[in-house]
Amino acid sequence: MKLIFSIGFILLIVFSPGCKNDDEDHKPLPRGDYPFNEDYFYYTFDWEKIRIYLYKDELAVKFKSDTIGTEEVLNLVKKYFLSRDSVQVKRFWDNNWLQLKMINEDSIYLKEIISLLNTDPQVDFSTPVFSLNPEPKYSDYQCECEDVILLSDEIICSLLITENDIESELAEFGLSIIKQTHTYTLLKVANIKTGFESLGIAAYLYESGKFKYCTPGFMSCLCLAN
């Protein structure tokens, strides 16, 4: 049985009890810096840092149009990949959101390709793909899903201070508040360039000490036994 979750807050509740890590400390990220650095590949929930692991040969692309077809995908491949044989569509997560797997030499250009895709006028955003396990693998069950996490352009936080106290961070990182409840605040990243923005900004905000947790919004797929 396949379950797809489209917002990180739901994913946190499902995963966090069994995904503890060593809670190591890191220095706050330099402002505006989104490093390709495994030390910052984590999300936080309830004061805990939960490690995630990069798929080094996969990426996700969300188009601006509500639906995409074969022609749009082929045009994308022609523009940014060495050949049609160097990339395959691994999964459609939505009508306009897909997961790609790079083959052979294209995988060494992961960061560059994601950055280029984020300049394309047809693309809403492109981001890397992560896993909750250091050695990602498919579920033991017969299921189309695997242990995979796609970043979005949203960040879910729990504030320890008032909204007015984070105005400087909102302005500096180009964030806007799109939803606020008594338990969490949902932020939107205005301009995705590297694809790592939501992860890097969430880490910086958490390390500032103004948040109980701060995590990118996720798209994830779970396999459950029938």
N, C-alpha and C positions, 0 to 999 in steps of 0.2 A: 504494500500500500504506500502510495506516494503522497507526501504533504509538502506544500510549498508555503513558506512564510515570507511575507513581503515587507515586514518592518522589524527593525532591530530589537525593539522593546519586547516583542513576543519571543524572539530568539533568545534573548538574555534569560528570560524566565525559564525556558525549556532547558538551556544548556548549563547555566552557571553552577548548579549544585555539583556537577560531576566534572568540571573543567578547571580545577584549581591549578594555580601555578605557584612558583616560589615567592611571589610578591616582592621581587627585587625592586630596588629603587633606581630611578634614572633621573638625571638632571633635566629640568624643563627644556623643551625644545626652543631653540632660538626663534624669535618671532619671525613668521613668514617662511620658515624653513620646513620642508617636508622631505626628510632624508630617506633615501633608499637604504634603510638601516634596520636590520632585524631586531635591534634593541627596542624599537618603537612599534613593532608589529604586535599590538595587543589592543583589547578593549577593556573597559572597566565596568564593574557592577558591584554595588554595595561594598565599596572600599577595596575591592579585589581586582588585580590585573590578571586578565585571562589571555594567554598567549594564542596567537594565530600564526599560520605558516603559509608562506607564499608559494603558489604554483608558478614556477618560473617560465612555463611555456604556455600559459593561458591568460586570456583577458576577456573582459565583458564590454559590450557596446550597446548603448541605448540610443535609439533614433528619436528625432523630434516628432516625426509623423506617428500617428496612432498605430499604424500597421506597416510592416515591411514585407516585401516579397523577394523572390529569387533574384530579380534584376538588381535591386538595391544591394543585396549581399554580394553579388558578383562584381558590381561596380566598386564596392568597397575593397574587395580583395585585389582587384586590378590596380587600384591607386596606391595601396600601402603595403602590399606583400610582394615577395619576389615572383611568385607564380601561384596559380590556383592549387597546385600540389603542395604548397608550403603551409597551407592553413585549411582547417576543416571546421564546419559549424558543429559544435558539440551538443548544444541544447538551446532551444528557444524557451526563455523564462516567461515571456509575455509576448504580445503581438509585435512589440517593437524593441525587445530587449533580448540579446543573444550572447551566448558564451562561445568563444573561439579557442581552438587549440592550435598552436603553432608547431610546425614540424621542421626538423633539421635546423639549418642555420638561422632561420628567422627568430628563433628563441633567444638569441643573444641580443636582439634589438628590442626586447620587451618594453623598456622604458621609453625608447625613442618612438616606437610605433604607437603606444598609448598617447604620448604627447601630440603626435601628428593627428591622430584620430580626433583629439579634442579641439583641433583647429578646423575640422571639416564642418561646413555649414549645415549638413544633414544630421550631424551627430549631436545629441543632447549632452552626453558625456561618455567617456570610456574610462574604465578602472581596472586594476589588477584583480585577480581571483585568489582567494585564501582558503585554508582548511583549518579545522580545529585540531588536527592531528599532525605530528611532525612527519609522518609517512602516510600521506593521504592514500586511501584506497576505496574501492567500491564496497557498498554494504554486502554482507553475507546473504541478504535476502534478494530475491529476484525483483529488482526494482530499477527504474531508470535513473534514480537519484544516486548521489554519492555525497561524501562529506565535503561540502563546498559552501563557500561564503562569497557573495558578490557585494562589493561596496556600492553605496548609492551617493547621492549628493545631499544627504541629510545627516544630522547628528542629534542623538537623543541624550539629554543631560538631566541631572537632578541638582538643582541649585542649592547651595548652602547660604547664599546671600540673596538680595533682591535683584530684580531685573535691572534696576538703575545702576547697580554696582558692576555690571558687565558691559556697559555701553561702549567702553573703549575697545574691548575684545570684539564686540559685534561689528564695530566700524572697521577695525584693523583687518579682520579676516573676511570682510564682506558677507557677514552672516545676517540673516533675518529670522525673526521668530514667526513660525507659521502655526504653532499650537502651543498652548500652555495650560497645564492642569495642576492640581495640588501635588501630584506625584512626579511629573516630569515636564520638561520643556523640549519642544521639537524645533530644531534650527535647520535652516537651508543654506548651503554653500552656493554663493552666486556664480562663481566662475571656476570651473574645473579645468585645470591645465595639465598637471602631471598625472592625475588619476589617484594620487595618494592624499589629496587635500583633506578629505573627511577623516581619514585615519590620523594624519599628522596634527590637524587642528584639535581633534578630540583629545589626543594625548597631551597637547600643550594646555588645553583648558583644564583637564584633570590635574595636571602637575601644578597648576596655579594655586591649588588649594581652595578654590571657590566652588567646587562641585563634589558631590558625593560619588557620582559616577558620570562618565561622559563617553559615549560610544558612537561610532558611525551607524547609520541606518543600514541594515543588511537585507539582502534577498538570499534565502537559504532553502535547501530542500532536505527533507528527512525521509528515511525509509523506516517503516515500522513493520513488525511481523504481523501477518494476517491472523 
